[in-house]
Amino acid sequence: MTKGRRPKNALGEAVEIAERRGSVERIAAQRYNAFDFIINEPDRVVYVKVKRSQTSFTYEFEILCKYQRELASLHRVALTLVTAREFWVRAPNGDWQFFLVRHDSIREVRADGMVIPREVLPVRTVDLRDEPVGGGSPGDGE
């Protein structure tokens, strides 16, 4: 598999998105750079790697499988209280996905860097006696 050409159009679009968050420092194009540019936000510094993709991703685990080498390279950037690592992916239709890369996980974030909260689905549980938990009425005396 070849490495392919650098995502120049995607990088240009990514820099435009990043400039809404703060000042952007572009990195000289090298084949094995851990990141493509740095966003200097008021409260932190974000190191960003940009890639193109043939598809959109539903789960963070898909990103880990598809871009293992790139994420491992980005993982070399040290995390502190004022630094962050993000991995941005552009689909062929122009849609962007943004991922925050932590020490032990990857979370999808919005374009502004805010973490997308995971939905909590209402699940009714049953205790060992096969009775619904919390299913009694207030006057049962339980």
N, C-alpha and C positions, 0 to 999 in steps of 0.2 A: 504494500500500500504506500502510495506517495504522500508526502506531507501536504501538497497542494500549495496554491498561492496564498499570500497573506490577505486577510479580509479587509482590503483598503476601504471599500465602500462602507462596510460594517464598522470599521474603526472611525470613519468620519462621522457616521450617525451616532456612534457611541459617545464620541467626544461632545457632540451637541447635547446629548442627554445629560452627560456628566457636568457640563458647564452650568446647568440649572441648579446643581448641588453645591458648586464651589469652583475655585480655580483649578485648572487642569494642567498637569505637567506631562507632556508626551515623552515617551522613552524612545531612544533611537532604535530603529527596527533591527533586531537581531533574531536569528532563527530560534534560539533557545532561551529567550527572555522569559522570566517567571511571570511578568505582567506587562501590559501594553501601555498603561498610563496610571497616573496617581491623581486622585481627587483630594484637594485640600479643603475639607469642610471646616466650619467654625470650631467643632468640638472633636474632630478626629481626622485621620489620614486614611484613605481607602485605596488599596492596590487592586487594580482591575485587569483581568484577562478577558479578551473578547474572542469568540469563535463563531463561525457560521455552522448551521446545522441543517439537515435535510428535513427534520421534523420538529414539532413542538414536544415538550416533555410534560408528562402527567405527574410523575413522581420524582423526587430528588434522587432516588436510587438509580434511575435511568441515566442521570448525569454522571454519577460515579462510574457506571459501567462504560459509557460511551467515551468519556474524556478522562480516563484514569491517569494518563501521562501528564496532561495539562494541569489537572488538579494536584497531582503530586508535586509538580514544579511550583505551582502557586503556594503550596503548603510550606515551601522553604521560607516564605516571608514571615518574619516573627510577628506574633500577635502580642499586643500590650493593651493597656487600658485605652489607648488613644489611636490604635490602628485596627484596620479591618481588611479582610480579603474578600473580593467579590468576583464571581465568574458570570459573564454576560454572554448570552447565546441569541443569535439572530436567525430566525427561520426564513426560508425562501420567500414567504409571503410578506415579509417585513416586520412580523411580530417579534418582540423582544421578550426574553425571560431573564431574570436576574436572580443570582443565588449568592447567599452569604456563606462563605466557607469558614467553618470554625475548626477547632482542634479535633473534635470527635463527631461532627455532624455537618450537614448542609441544609440550609433553610432557604426557601424561596422568599424573595423580598420584592417590594415594588420598586419602580424606577427612582423614587426618592430615597431608597435605602431602608425604609421601614419594613419590619418583618410582617409577612402576611400571617394573621392568626389562623391557626388550624380550627376547622369547624368541629364542634363537639356535637355529636348526634345523640338525641335522646334515646337511651336504651333502658328498657325495663328489665330489671333483674329478678331472679327467683331465688329464694333461700332454699336450704336443703329439704325443707318440709313441703316443697312445691307450692308455697304460698307466695304471692307477690309481696315484695318488700315495700313497706309503707302503704300497703293496700287497705289497711283497716280504717274504719271510720273514726272520727274524733271521739265518739262516745262509747267505744268498745271497752274501755277500761284497761287497755293494754299499756 
